[in-house]
């Protein structure tokens, strides 16, 4: 007969016999490791930010030095320098603004209306939710936290590698690609920086903010495709390459949503932490 065992407080799976016990023990260990990871990461975020500024800033500087278009004055330089600077600073700005907007130790109230309606739940006060063993961005939630940080780094370096530095001396289609892809990285780096803090600080609006970020990501890919397609004299080879890149970006967003959305809706941990409710 099947029974439910805990992967961690708040994450459940079905299992039988020895397999269920092994899953339970493994899940408990995962929760403790994730808890230590989050608690170690939090006070070291300033070091992470400094490392990001140095590493990505150095990589962007190299990209600027080897720009494919000539730099003959301040305007030429600014057209290339500003997008890279904003891409570098965007996740830091998102992180700092969100940290100031959602100070630690606060007990934020729940939204006035629910979007996650599936299941039967018993309401908790914010204080009771924080005292619950399933409260906190641990277990699988820690993986989502780390994933958001990695997403910032991955998409930023993809931009550096895939898109050459161009100013107005390049063809229209070239500058359109450069500016639109830079806008994509800047906007999404900022949003994922905000999402990271909201998840870390257990802010009730985090699940909605993450869904908004996914939606914005897809919308930006469609906007890039539309603007690039409308550019004059777009080479066919470039059009094919951009189609593959943008299709890949949309696919990654869809996979992320397919993997994490069910967890965000159904997980006991997510519901305790961000919705102050438990199953009766």
Long-range contacts (C-beta under 8 A, 24 or more apart in sequence): 7-31, 7-139, 8-34, 8-134, 8-138, 8-139, 8-140, 8-269, 9-132, 9-133, 9-134, 9-139, 9-268, 9-269, 10-133, 10-134, 10-135, 10-139, 10-267, 10-268, 10-269, 10-270, 10-272, 10-273, 11-139, 11-140, 11-267, 11-268, 11-269, 12-268, 27-139, 30-139, 31-138, 31-139, 34-138, 34-139, 34-140, 34-141, 34-142, 34-143, 35-136, 35-138, 35-142, 37-142, 37-146, 38-136, 38-137, 38-138, 38-142, 38-145, 38-200, 41-145, 42-200, 45-95, 48-149, 49-92, 49-95, 52-88, 52-91, 52-92, 52-153, 53-88, 53-92, 56-87, 56-88, 56-153, 56-156, 56-157, 57-88, 59-157, 59-160, 60-84, 60-85, 60-87, 60-88, 60-160, 63-160, 63-164, 63-165, 64-165, 66-165, 67-164, 67-165, 67-166, 67-167, 68-164, 68-165, 68-166, 68-170, 69-165, 69-166, 69-167, 69-168, 69-169, 69-170, 70-169, 71-167, 75-167, 76-167, 76-168, 76-169, 79-167, 79-168, 80-165, 80-166, 80-167, 83-178, 83-179, 83-182, 83-186, 84-165, 84-182, 86-182, 86-186, 87-156, 87-159, 87-182, 87-185, 87-186, 87-189, 90-185, 90-186, 90-187, 90-189, 90-190, 90-193, 91-152, 91-189, 91-190, 91-192, 91-193, 92-193, 93-190, 93-193, 94-189, 94-190, 94-191, 94-192, 94-193, 94-194, 94-196, 94-197, 95-193, 95-194, 95-196, 95-197, 97-194, 98-193, 98-194, 98-196, 98-197, 98-198, 98-201, 99-197, 99-201, 102-197, 102-198, 102-201, 102-203, 104-201, 106-201, 108-203, 108-204, 109-204, 110-204, 110-275, 110-276, 111-204, 111-205, 111-208, 114-275, 115-208, 116-207, 116-264, 116-265, 116-271, 116-275, 118-265, 118-266, 119-266, 119-279, 120-279, 120-280, 121-271, 121-275, 121-277, 121-278, 121-279, 121-280, 122-277, 122-278, 122-279, 122-280, 123-276, 123-277, 124-272, 124-276, 124-277, 124-278, 125-276, 126-276, 128-276, 129-272, 129-273, 129-276, 129-277, 130-202, 132-272, 132-278, 134-268, 134-269, 134-272, 134-273, 134-278, 135-202, 135-269, 135-272, 135-273, 136-202, 136-269, 136-273, 137-199, 137-200, 137-202, 137-273, 138-269, 139-269, 140-263, 140-267, 140-269, 141-199, 141-267, 141-269, 141-270, 141-273, 144-199, 144-260, 145-196, 145-199, 145-200, 147-256, 148-192, 148-195, 148-196, 148-199, 149-192, 149-196, 151-188, 151-192, 152-188, 152-189, 152-192, 152-193, 155-184, 155-185, 155-188, 155-189, 156-185, 156-189, 159-184, 159-185, 162-245, 171-231, 171-232, 171-233, 172-231, 172-232, 172-233, 173-228, 173-231, 173-232, 173-233, 173-234, 173-235, 173-238, 176-227, 176-228, 176-231, 177-224, 177-228, 177-231, 177-238, 177-242, 180-223, 180-224, 180-227, 180-228, 181-224, 183-220, 184-217, 184-220, 184-221, 184-224, 187-216, 187-220, 188-213, 188-216, 188-217, 188-220, 191-216, 202-273, 202-274, 203-274, 204-274, 204-275, 204-276, 206-274, 207-264, 207-270, 207-274, 210-260, 210-264, 211-257, 211-261, 214-253, 214-256, 214-257, 217-249, 217-253, 218-250, 218-253, 218-254, 221-246, 221-249, 221-250, 221-253
